[in-house]
Amino acid sequence: MTKSEYIKKMYSILSPMCAKHGYHNVAAAMIAQSIQEGWNSGLATKYHNYWGMKAGKSYKGKTVAMNNKAGNDPAVYRVYGSMEEGCDGYFVFLSYPRYYPLRNCTTDIEYLNEIGPCGWNGNSKYGEHCISHLKEVYEVLNDTSPVTTPVTTTPVQSSQWQVGKTYTTRQDLYIRDSAGGSKKDWDDITADAKAHGFRDEFGKAILNSGTRVTVKGIKQTQGATWLQIPSGWICGKNSKMTFVS
């Protein structure tokens, strides 16, 4: 697999997983981090561990003992059976409390600047090193926007959705307080949304896949289209996937 093929394949997996696990679409940042960690290393290509995730004593999955290139840092790493399993394992790893702040990161730059201080790597330059790979990731994904593009929200007219019409969610979706904004608390959504949703471990509201929703407004931000519903906003689609149709 070439590097370009790797980036495209990883994006197709990580982008919907971001939405599933309650993250903004920072898939490009996650790919950039995996490149920094060694996207084509033996650990990545043979064991599908693309982020160098070690296995602690409490880890019950498959493991492998490996050393670094210099031969001075032996460690036990987590092992996965496929690229999809490795990506899912990354989100499981991120479920440690110290990584919770990453769920609030709205841009790739913010995510990569935060992940080191959250405990991933103690090197003060770690975020900077990861960010250095973003340009290449964007180029492969045909994203010509500079990595420092500010977040903007623009009302739009859409041929895919119309205000006042009813559509169906195609996967579980967080309800947010604005287009691309913060996740709403369970207590702040309507009774109807509660009847068709559930709360995560932090009390944030999630709408079930297969729920019928009526669109009240449509906005775009960061390359994604957001739909306003009676309880707030949900992501209709991003550059790679449609979540409501």
N, C-alpha and C positions, 0 to 999 in steps of 0.2 A: 504494500500500500504506500503510495506516495504521500508526501506531507500535505499536499492540497486535498487529496482524497480523504486523508485522515481528518482534516479540519471540517470538510463538508459533512462527512459521516457523523462526526462528533456533534456538530451543530444540530443535525436532524434528530439526534437522540436527546441532547441536553436541553434544547429549547422547550419542548413540551414538558420535560421533567421539572424545569424551573417553575412553570405554572402549577404543575401538580403538587409540588412541595412548598409552594407559597413564596417563591422568590420572584423578583422582577426578572425580566429576560436578560440575565448576565451570562448567557451561554458562551459568548465570545471571550469573556474574562476567564471563565473556567477552562476554556481551551488554551488560552495563553498561559495559564498557570501550568497546565499539563505539559505544554511544550518546555517550559522552564524546568519542570521536574524530570523530563526525559521521555518524550512521547514515543521514541523508537528504541528505548532501552529494552533489555531482556525482561525486566519486570513488567513492562508495558506490553510488549509484543507477545510474550509467552503466557503471562499470568493476568493480563488485562487490568493491571493496577497502574493507572496512568498518572496518579498523583503521589506515588511513594508512600502510601498509607501503611503504617506499621500495625502489627497486631499485638495488643496488650494481653495481659493474663486473662482478662474477662472475655476476650474474643473467642467465639465458638466455631467460626468458619475455618475453611482450609487456609493453610499458611505455607510459606516457603522461607527458608533461611538463605539470605544472600549477603554479599559484601559489596561495598562501593568500589568504584574503579581504582581507587588508591589502595584498596585492600586493608583499610584501617578502621572500618565502621561496620562490622557484622551486625545484622538485625534480622528480625522475623517480620515478614510482610504478609498482608492479606492477599489471598488468591481468588480470582473470579474466573468464570467459565466462558465469558463472552464480553464484547465491548459494552453491550447493554447492561450486563450484570455489574461490570466495573463502574459504569456511570451511576447506577443505582446505589452501589456501595459507597460512592463518593458522597451522595446525599445522606446516606446512613451515618457516615463519618461526621458530616456537618451537623448531625443532630445533637452532638455534645453541647451542653449549655454555653460553653465559651464562644461558640460560633453563632449563637442566636442573632447578634447584631447584623450579621451578613444579610439576613432576610429583609432588612430595611434599606439596603443599598440599591439605589435606582440607576446607577451607571456602572459600566465596566471598570472605569478608573476608580470609582469609590470602592467597589468590591475588592479590587486588587490592593488598594492601599490599606484596607481594613483587615484582610485575611492574615497577614503576618502578625500584627499586634494582637489579633484574637488568639494566637497561639500556634499557628501553623509552622512558622519559621521565625527564629529569633534574630535573624540577620536584618538589620535596619534597612538594608537595601533590597530586601526580598520583593516588596511590592514594585519597586522601580524596575527590577530585573524582569518580573512578569509582564509589566506594562510594555516593555521593549518589544514584546512579541505581538502586541495588539495590531499594529499596522499591517503585518503580514496576514493575520487572521481576517481583518476587514477586507483586505485586497482579494483574498480567496473567496470570501463571501460576497464580493461585489458591493461592499459597503464603502462608498467613497467619502463618507462624512468624516471629518477630523475627530479624533478621540475625545477632544475637549468640547464637543458640541453641547451647548446648554440645553436643558430640558425645556421644551415648549409644548403647549397644549393648544390645538387648533380645532375649532368646530368645523365639521365637514358634512357634505352631502354624500351619501353612499348609495351605489346601485345594488350593493349586496344586502343592506338593511334599510328599512324605512321607519321613521318615527311613527309610533302608533301600531305597528305590526308586531306579531308574536312569533318568536323563534325558539329553538331548542338548544340547550347546552350539550356539548359533546364530550365533556369531561368535568370533573369536579373543579369548581372555580372559586377563588376567594372573592368576597365582596369588599370593595374598597370605597373610601370616602370621597374620592375624586378620580379622574382618569389617570391611572398610573400612580395613585396615591397610597395612603396607608390602609392596611387591612382593618375592617370595621369589627368592633366588638359584637358578640352574639346578641347582647341586650339592645343593640342599636338598630337591628333590622326588623322588618315587618313580621307579623305573625304568619303570613303566608310563606315568606321566605324561610322561616323557622320550620314550617311543616315540610319543606322540600330541601332541607339542608342539615348541617351538623356543625359543631364547633370543634376546633383543633385543641391541642393540649394547653394552649394559651388563651382560650376563650374567644378566638377569632372566628368569624362566620365564613362558612364554606357552602356554596350552593351545589346540590347534587347534579351529577351528569344525568341528562334526560329531562331536566326541568324546563317547562315552558315559561318564557319570559317576554314581557312586553317592553319594547324599546321606547324610552322617553327622550333620549338624546344620543348624539354620536360625536366623539372627539378623537383626535389622533395625537399621540405623543411618543417620541422615541421609536418611531417606525411601527408602532402598534395601534390598532383601532380599538377604542373602548366604547362600551355601550352602557348608557344609563338605564337602570331599572328602578322600580319603586324603592328598593332598599339601598341603592348606591350605584356603584359602577363595577362591571365585569369586563374582562378582556375578550373582545370578539375575535381578534386574530392578530398574529404578528407576521413577520416577513416569511415565515416558513409553514405556519399551521393555522387553521381556522378552528376556533373553539365553540362558536355559536353559529348555527345555520338553520 
